[in-house]
Amino acid sequence: MGEEIRINRFLASAGLGSRRKVESLILQGKVTINGQLVRDLSARVDPQRDRVRVGARVVRVDRKVVYVILHKPPDYLTTASDPGRRRTVYDLLRGVPSQVFPVGRLDRMSEGLLLFTNDGPLAYRLAHPSYGIHRVYRLRVRGTLSEDQVNRFRRGILIGKKMIRPKEVRVVHRGAKSTSLEVVLVEGRNREIRRICAALDLAVERLRRIRFGPISLRGVPVGSWRYLREKEVDALKKSVRLGV
């Protein structure tokens, strides 16, 4: 028995379109798992055991497993397509032989390290907060932050009933016009760093992810991608306790 992943991630990894598109197929009642109609977006599927159909088509995940690192520039969306025809990260992934999907996301104006794969079980574990994978960012904000402001950043903010708090925050450089911080996240919630900055009235000048777990951005030029090396894939699997 393999590891179960969400049905929308399975369908996207099989090349049926963006997450939004495959969720539409599910909600339209076009997807079955082992002959049972599924409309629940949180339903899970075991790629090695379950039989998934979209209409009459049996869906299988590409057996060629691909692992890619991309250095995302600002002003690119982390999505497969955009109705407004804005640029997406897939415009930069030309030449990748298989349909891959991002492990986590970066918002439009954020830049840096993005991982892509069609290895569903690995992607699921890397994204799940229970595995405690560190995401390391370099943040530059306008002005010279006091130690009190840095401590407020460390304490995080309460949004609704959830506390948004970084794992670590340290000052990299204090200048006359800006302050650079290194911020470590574990959960990687949507726009977490930017939401903290907005709540603390900090103007973000640049936000860049430089590390995801054991994988570093070093040596990958802006806008380019490469395949992960075998030892890097092994390190990712080891970090989430998958056999290597």
Buried (B, 14 or more C-beta within 10 A) or exposed (E): EEBBBBBBBBBBBBBBBBBEBBBEBBEEEBBBBEEEEBEEEEBBBBBEEBEBBBEEEEBEBBEEBBBBBBBBBBEBBBBBEBEEEEEBBBEBBEEBEBBBBBBBBBBBEBBBBBBBBBBBBBBBBBBEEEBEBBBBBBBBBEBEBEEEBBEBBBBBBEEEEEEBBBBEBEEEEBEEEBBBBBBBBBBBEEBBBBBBBEBBEBEBBBBBBBBBBBBBBEEBEBBEBEEBEEEBBBBBBEBBEBEE
